């Protein structure tokens, strides 16, 4: 039998605990070997859920023995993404970095150059590419069910008017905090994956909650080179939620409500190898058509497990990594333009390479 690839996970907060650890553990060919966390409560959680994993106090311990691992996953606060990824690359270890790849596009480009020079694989956990509703929209667009797409609307909204302490609420630019970096990193990536190059960016970015140090309410308009307009909303002060996705074409539209089911399932202890994983009940199917002639369309099952399956295939067989890190740098570029657009109150062109 082929020996499982040994994975070291840096961080056991929300990203590490809810997403990366269970997905790694459920992926054939991967073994969750080491988890880096000093927090006593999180260490106890690791002992309970992953008793075979080594508990490590600091990432430096991993770099001293890089031959003990085959892959490193960086699920730390955003400010640590680049330094931790660089340390892993210097140790010769392939790296998965949670989104966003970096606080600035410039730092992301340097990181990619370093990975290329060292010949070490690097990818980014843009897991929302495997949301069931996104997979459904992609299928409808590719099959021409909507005709020529005119407008794409996408929302990650919630109502959390009370500030919850944590690094995501810190204002330093190195933190990459706020709704635009946190939620926009998904929404922008999805829009570009669906409709390609962006020519212009306009944004409105605000701090609505009392005492907020970072943006908690944002709207971003992307004009794609093919003429599609993507309108993206994200925020923490939405008392009534809009549709998760609405896509309007010259033949039909598609609208769906509610978040993908996988995050909640992972949070509740579910695993991708369980029956019915990622499936949405029929009463939550999105509607396709025109007003007066709408029909429910089965939602594609969500498939977060595909990310790490593709990572394993890349390391074993030389297949492509699931996400090109250059895509994630471009997402950060667009977020930077969105912040600048909001600050200056203007529509900004996207520089061409």
C-alpha positions as CSV (number, residue, x, y, z in Angstrom):
1,X,0.0,0.0,0.0
2,X,1.1,3.6,-0.7
3,X,2.2,5.4,2.4
4,X,-0.1,8.2,3.5
5,X,1.2,11.8,3.0
6,X,1.9,13.3,6.4
7,X,0.3,16.7,7.0
8,X,1.3,19.4,9.5
9,X,-1.5,21.9,10.4
10,X,-0.5,25.3,11.7
11,X,-3.4,26.7,13.8
12,X,-6.5,25.2,15.3
13,X,-8.9,28.1,15.4
14,X,-12.0,28.3,13.2
15,X,-10.2,27.5,10.0
16,X,-8.0,24.8,11.3
17,X,-10.6,23.1,13.5
18,X,-13.8,23.4,11.4
19,X,-12.4,23.1,7.9
20,X,-8.8,21.9,7.4
21,X,-8.5,19.2,10.1
22,X,-11.6,17.2,9.3
23,X,-11.2,17.5,5.6
24,X,-7.6,16.4,5.8
25,X,-8.5,13.5,8.0
26,X,-11.3,12.4,5.6
27,X,-9.0,12.4,2.5
28,X,-7.6,9.1,1.4
29,X,-3.9,9.2,1.1
30,X,-3.5,12.0,3.7
31,X,-2.7,11.7,7.4
32,X,-3.1,14.5,9.9
33,X,0.2,14.0,11.6
34,X,1.0,17.2,13.5
35,X,-1.1,20.2,14.8
36,X,0.6,23.4,16.0
37,X,-1.3,25.2,18.8
38,X,-0.3,26.4,22.3
39,X,-3.9,27.1,23.5
40,X,-4.8,24.6,26.2
41,X,-8.5,24.4,25.2
42,X,-7.6,23.8,21.6
43,X,-5.0,21.2,22.6
44,X,-7.7,19.3,24.5
45,X,-10.0,19.5,21.4
46,X,-7.2,18.0,19.3
47,X,-6.7,15.1,21.8
48,X,-10.4,14.4,21.7
49,X,-11.0,14.6,17.9
50,X,-7.5,13.6,16.5
51,X,-5.8,11.6,19.2
52,X,-3.2,10.2,16.8
53,X,-1.9,13.7,15.8
54,X,1.2,15.1,17.4
55,X,0.7,18.3,19.4
56,X,3.4,20.9,18.6
57,X,3.9,24.1,20.5
58,X,5.5,26.2,17.7
59,X,6.0,25.9,13.9
60,X,9.8,26.1,14.4
61,X,9.7,22.6,15.7
62,X,8.4,21.4,12.3
63,X,11.1,23.2,10.4
64,X,13.8,21.5,12.4
65,X,12.7,18.1,11.1
66,X,11.1,18.7,7.6
67,X,11.6,15.1,6.5
68,X,8.9,14.1,9.1
69,X,6.2,15.8,6.9
70,X,5.0,15.9,3.3
71,X,2.7,18.9,3.4
72,X,2.1,22.0,5.6
73,X,-1.3,23.8,5.9
74,X,-1.2,27.4,7.1
75,X,-4.5,28.1,9.0
76,X,-3.1,30.9,11.2
77,X,-4.4,34.5,11.5
78,X,-3.9,36.4,8.2
79,X,-0.8,38.3,9.3
80,X,1.1,35.0,9.7
81,X,0.2,33.6,6.3
82,X,3.2,34.8,4.4
83,X,5.9,34.3,7.0
84,X,4.7,30.8,7.8
85,X,4.4,29.9,4.2
86,X,7.9,31.2,3.5
87,X,9.3,29.1,6.4
88,X,7.6,26.0,5.0
89,X,8.9,26.7,1.5
90,X,12.4,27.2,2.9
91,X,12.1,23.8,4.5
92,X,11.2,22.3,1.2
93,X,7.6,21.5,2.2
94,X,4.6,21.9,-0.1
95,X,2.2,24.5,1.3
96,X,-1.6,25.0,1.5
97,X,-2.4,28.6,2.7
98,X,-5.9,29.5,3.9
99,X,-7.4,32.5,2.1
100,X,-6.5,35.3,1.7
101,X,-3.0,34.2,0.5
102,X,-1.5,37.5,1.8
103,X,-2.4,40.9,3.2
104,X,-1.1,42.6,0.0
105,X,-0.8,41.5,-3.6
106,X,2.9,42.4,-3.6
107,X,3.6,40.0,-0.7
108,X,1.7,37.3,-2.5
109,X,3.7,37.7,-5.7
110,X,6.9,37.5,-3.8
111,X,5.7,34.3,-2.1
112,X,4.8,32.7,-5.5
113,X,8.2,33.7,-6.9
114,X,9.9,32.0,-4.0
115,X,7.9,28.8,-4.4
116,X,8.7,28.8,-8.1
117,X,12.4,29.4,-7.5
118,X,12.5,26.6,-5.0
119,X,10.3,24.2,-7.1
120,X,8.0,23.7,-4.1
121,X,4.2,23.4,-4.7
122,X,2.0,26.2,-3.3
123,X,-1.8,26.4,-3.3
124,X,-4.6,28.4,-1.6
125,X,-7.7,27.1,0.2
126,X,-10.4,28.8,-1.9
127,X,-13.0,26.3,-0.7
128,X,-16.0,28.2,-1.8
129,X,-15.2,27.0,-5.4
130,X,-16.8,23.8,-4.2
131,X,-20.0,25.3,-2.7
132,X,-23.0,23.4,-4.1
133,X,-24.8,26.6,-5.3
134,X,-21.6,27.9,-7.0
135,X,-21.2,24.5,-8.8
136,X,-24.8,24.7,-9.9
137,X,-24.5,28.2,-11.3
138,X,-21.3,27.2,-13.1
139,X,-23.1,24.3,-14.7
140,X,-26.1,26.4,-15.7
141,X,-23.8,29.0,-17.3
142,X,-21.7,26.4,-19.1
143,X,-24.8,24.7,-20.4
144,X,-26.3,28.0,-21.7
145,X,-29.5,27.7,-19.6
146,X,-29.4,31.4,-18.8
147,X,-28.5,32.6,-22.3
148,X,-26.0,35.5,-22.3
149,X,-25.4,36.4,-18.6
150,X,-25.9,40.1,-17.9
151,X,-25.6,40.4,-14.2
152,X,-24.3,38.2,-11.3
153,X,-25.3,39.0,-7.7
154,X,-23.7,37.3,-4.8
155,X,-24.0,37.8,-1.1
156,X,-22.3,36.6,2.1
157,X,-24.4,38.5,4.7
158,X,-25.2,38.0,8.4
159,X,-26.6,40.0,11.3
160,X,-24.0,40.2,14.1
161,X,-24.3,43.8,15.3
162,X,-22.1,43.1,18.4
163,X,-18.4,43.1,17.8
164,X,-16.8,39.7,18.7
165,X,-13.2,40.1,19.8
166,X,-10.6,38.5,17.6
167,X,-7.9,39.2,15.0
168,X,-10.5,39.7,12.2
169,X,-11.5,42.9,14.0
170,X,-8.0,44.4,14.2
171,X,-7.3,47.4,12.0
172,X,-3.6,47.0,11.1
173,X,-3.1,46.5,7.4
174,X,-1.0,43.4,8.1
175,X,-4.1,41.8,9.7
176,X,-6.1,41.8,6.5
177,X,-9.2,42.1,8.7
178,X,-12.7,43.2,7.9
179,X,-15.5,41.9,5.8
180,X,-13.9,42.7,2.4
181,X,-10.9,40.5,3.1
182,X,-12.7,37.8,5.0
183,X,-15.8,37.3,2.9
184,X,-14.8,39.2,-0.2
185,X,-11.9,36.8,-0.8
186,X,-14.6,34.2,-1.6
187,X,-17.0,36.4,-3.5
188,X,-14.5,38.0,-5.7
189,X,-12.8,34.7,-6.5
190,X,-16.1,33.1,-7.4
191,X,-17.1,35.9,-9.7
192,X,-13.7,35.8,-11.5
193,X,-13.9,32.0,-11.8
194,X,-17.3,32.3,-13.5
195,X,-16.9,35.3,-15.7
196,X,-13.2,36.0,-16.2
197,X,-11.1,39.1,-16.4
198,X,-12.3,42.3,-14.6
199,X,-11.8,45.6,-16.3
200,X,-13.2,48.0,-13.7
201,X,-13.9,48.0,-9.9
202,X,-16.2,50.2,-7.9
203,X,-16.8,49.7,-4.1
204,X,-18.6,51.1,-1.1
205,X,-16.9,50.1,2.2
206,X,-18.2,51.1,5.6
207,X,-17.9,50.6,9.4
208,X,-21.4,50.4,10.7
209,X,-21.1,48.9,14.2
210,X,-20.2,51.2,17.1
211,X,-16.5,50.9,17.9
212,X,-15.7,48.9,14.7
213,X,-12.1,49.3,13.7
214,X,-12.5,47.4,10.3
215,X,-15.1,47.4,7.6
216,X,-18.2,45.4,8.4
217,X,-20.4,46.4,5.4
218,X,-19.2,46.4,1.8
219,X,-20.5,46.4,-1.7
220,X,-18.3,45.7,-4.7
221,X,-19.2,46.1,-8.4
222,X,-16.9,44.3,-10.9
223,X,-17.2,44.9,-14.7
224,X,-15.9,41.9,-16.5
225,X,-14.3,42.1,-19.9
226,X,-17.1,40.0,-21.4
227,X,-19.7,42.6,-20.3
228,X,-21.1,40.8,-17.2
229,X,-21.6,43.0,-14.2
230,X,-20.9,41.2,-10.8
231,X,-22.5,42.9,-7.8
232,X,-21.2,41.5,-4.5
233,X,-22.4,42.2,-1.0
234,X,-20.8,41.2,2.3
235,X,-21.3,42.4,5.9
236,X,-22.2,41.8,9.5
237,X,-25.2,44.2,9.8
238,X,-27.8,42.8,7.4
239,X,-31.0,42.5,9.3
240,X,-32.8,40.9,6.3
241,X,-30.8,38.6,4.1
242,X,-31.0,38.8,0.3
243,X,-30.6,35.9,-2.0
244,X,-27.3,34.1,-1.7
245,X,-27.0,34.1,-5.5
246,X,-29.0,35.7,-8.4
247,X,-27.8,35.3,-12.0
248,X,-29.7,37.1,-14.7
249,X,-29.3,36.3,-18.4
250,X,-31.2,37.3,-21.5
251,X,-33.0,33.9,-21.6
252,X,-33.6,33.1,-17.9
253,X,-32.5,33.8,-14.4
254,X,-31.5,31.7,-11.4
255,X,-32.0,32.6,-7.7
256,X,-31.0,30.6,-4.6
257,X,-31.2,31.4,-0.9
258,X,-29.2,30.2,2.1
259,X,-25.6,29.3,2.6
260,X,-23.9,26.1,1.5
261,X,-24.6,23.3,4.0
262,X,-21.0,22.1,4.4
263,X,-19.7,24.6,6.9
264,X,-22.5,23.9,9.3
265,X,-22.1,20.2,8.8
266,X,-18.4,20.4,9.6
267,X,-19.0,22.5,12.6
268,X,-21.5,19.9,13.9
269,X,-19.0,17.1,13.5
270,X,-20.0,15.9,10.0
271,X,-17.5,14.4,7.6
272,X,-17.4,14.3,3.8
273,X,-17.2,10.5,3.8
274,X,-20.7,10.3,5.3
275,X,-23.8,9.5,3.1
276,X,-25.6,12.6,1.7
277,X,-22.6,14.9,2.2
278,X,-23.1,18.4,0.7
279,X,-26.7,17.6,-0.4
280,X,-29.4,20.3,-0.2
281,X,-33.0,19.3,0.5
282,X,-35.5,19.8,-2.4
283,X,-37.3,22.7,-0.6
284,X,-34.0,24.7,-0.8
285,X,-33.4,24.2,-4.5
286,X,-32.9,27.4,-6.5
287,X,-35.4,28.6,-9.1
288,X,-34.6,28.8,-12.8
289,X,-36.6,30.6,-15.5
290,X,-38.6,33.8,-15.8
291,X,-41.3,35.1,-13.5
292,X,-44.5,33.1,-14.1
293,X,-42.5,30.2,-15.4
294,X,-40.0,29.1,-12.7
295,X,-38.9,25.6,-11.9
296,X,-36.7,24.3,-9.1
297,X,-33.3,23.0,-10.1
298,X,-31.5,20.4,-8.0
299,X,-28.4,21.9,-6.3
300,X,-25.1,20.2,-7.1
301,X,-23.8,18.5,-3.9
302,X,-21.1,20.6,-2.3
303,X,-17.6,19.0,-2.4
304,X,-15.0,20.6,-0.2
305,X,-13.4,17.2,0.0
306,X,-12.3,17.7,-3.7
307,X,-9.8,20.3,-2.6
308,X,-7.6,18.0,-0.6
309,X,-8.2,15.1,-2.9
310,X,-6.6,17.2,-5.6
311,X,-3.8,18.3,-3.3
312,X,-3.0,14.6,-2.7
313,X,-3.1,13.8,-6.4
314,X,-0.8,16.7,-7.1
315,X,1.8,15.5,-4.6
316,X,1.5,11.9,-5.6
317,X,1.1,12.0,-9.3
318,X,2.1,15.5,-10.4
319,X,-1.4,16.6,-11.2
320,X,-2.2,20.4,-11.0
321,X,-2.8,21.8,-7.5
322,X,-6.5,22.7,-7.0
323,X,-6.0,26.5,-6.9
324,X,-3.4,28.4,-8.8
325,X,-2.0,30.9,-6.2
326,X,-1.9,33.5,-8.9
327,X,-5.7,33.5,-8.9
328,X,-5.6,34.4,-5.2
329,X,-3.1,37.2,-5.7
330,X,-5.4,38.6,-8.3
331,X,-8.3,38.4,-5.8
332,X,-6.2,40.4,-3.3
333,X,-5.4,42.9,-6.1
334,X,-9.1,43.4,-6.7
335,X,-9.8,43.8,-3.0
336,X,-7.0,46.4,-2.8
337,X,-8.7,48.3,-5.7
338,X,-12.0,48.0,-4.0
339,X,-10.7,49.6,-0.8
340,X,-9.1,52.4,-2.9
341,X,-12.3,52.9,-4.9
342,X,-14.3,53.3,-1.7
343,X,-11.8,55.7,-0.2
344,X,-11.7,57.9,-3.3
345,X,-15.3,57.5,-4.5
346,X,-14.3,56.5,-8.0
347,X,-14.5,53.7,-10.5
348,X,-11.0,52.3,-11.0
349,X,-9.6,50.5,-14.0
350,X,-7.8,47.2,-13.4
351,X,-4.2,47.4,-14.6
352,X,-3.3,44.8,-17.2
353,X,-0.2,42.7,-16.8
